[in-house]
Amino acid sequence: MSRKKLDDNGQGSAELILIVGGLIVIVLLIGSYISNITTKANTNLINLLKQERDFLINKL
């Protein structure tokens, strides 16, 4: 009877490890996606500022 009790505890621990692992994977994917968006926005902003700077320099 004690073996069954140990197996149940192991089952719960294994499920908890799988859930936590899945959550970590989801958080990492979302972080990667947000980082990608931030990098693209930063690049676009830098390009826009360079174009406007060149336009103003040429206008002078």
N, C-alpha and C positions, 0 to 999 in steps of 0.2 A: 504494500500500500504506500510506503514512503517513496518508492520509485516513481509511482504515478505522480505524486506531489512534486517531486523534483523535475519531472518532465514538464509539468504544467508551468512551473516557474521558468524553466528554460524556454518554453514556447513564448511566454510573455516577454521575456528579455529579447528573444530573437525578433519578435514583432516590433518591439520598441526600437531596436537598432535599425531595422528596415525603415521604419517611419522617420526616424531622425536622419538617416542617410538620404532618404528621398527628399526631405525638407532642405537639407544642405545642398543637394543637387539643384533643386528649384531656386534657392536663393542665389547660388552661383550663376545660374543661367540668367536670372533677372539682372544681377549685377553686371554681367557681361553685356547684356542688351543695353542697359542704361549707360554703361561706359562707352559703348559703340556710338550711341546717339549723341552723347556729350562730345566725343571726339569729332564727329561729323559737324556738329553745330559750331564748335570752336574753329575748325578748318574753314567753314563757310564764312564765319565772321572775320577771320583774318584775311581771307581773300577779298571780302567786301571792303574792309578798311584799306587794303593796299590799292584797290581800284579807285576808291574815293580820294585817297592821298595823291595818286598819280594824276587824277582828273584835276584836282585843285592846283597841283604844281604846274600842270600844263596850262591851266587857265591863267595863272599869274604870268 
